[in-house]
Amino acid sequence: MAGHSKWANIKHKKAAQDQKRGKIFTRLIKEITVASRLGGGDVGTNARLRLAVEKAYESNMPKDNVERAIKRGSGELDGVDYEEIRYEGYGIGGAAVMVDCMTDNRVRTVADVRHAFAKHGGNLGTDGSVAFLFKHCGQLVFPPGFDEDKVMEAALEAGAEDVLVNDDGSIEVIAAPADFLPVKESLVKAGLKPELAELGMKPLGENLLAGDDAVRMQKLLDALESLDDVQEVYTTAVLEG
């Protein structure tokens, strides 16, 4: 057993994403563009692009938007040249925060990120200051109520690294980055569709925050996630209440 109130935090994240659907489209288009630029426009040979395109369709993005983003990234259409940047820092109670950005203006982005940290009680750190507190992996999350044994058996058979059952009954399947899509597809074929499936940075520890500290930390996370250049925000903070 591991973790605290994971499902409540996941539900909040999903609700926030649903409220920012236009922004989600912008983030996905950036990801598709960069993925196709780095690995080519063929989803059959470019796993990162394939994952981005799957997310786009799951978010009901029109096919034309997806195809244009791929063409911009692969050089068939003119477009903005985005740069990937990661910022690291600390939030309330020393909770670690990682901010992944895509930008066409590094100066603007770092100023915006630094301002969000400073305004909401956090501190922007140096490169590597919190990276060791996270692991790059795939996470597939099932809400409380799923058959733990069935998920575990199917996940491990598909090549997952680990299966974690949290205190609230939610289940997390962890997969190596290269195995993420095959594991996800195997689970779906077994009738086990995860509520959340992401390739990103999983915190290796937790900072449990409650009361006013939790409220302040949520404001910091919301401020960072609202920035136009921010793609993803990861944190060791687990918010109670």
ABEGO torsion letter per residue (X at the ends): XBEBGAAAAAAAAAAAAAAAAAAAAAAAAAAAAAAAAAAEABAAABAAAAAAAAAAAAAGBBAAAAAAAAAAAAGABBBBBBBBBBBBBBBBGGBBBBBBBBBABAAAAAAAAAAAAAAAGBBBBBBGAAAAABBBBBBBBBBBGBBAAAAAAAAAAAGBABBBBBAAGBBBBBBBAAAAAAAAAAAAAAGBBBABBBBBBBBABBBBBBEAAAAAAAAAAAAAAABAABABBBBABBBBX
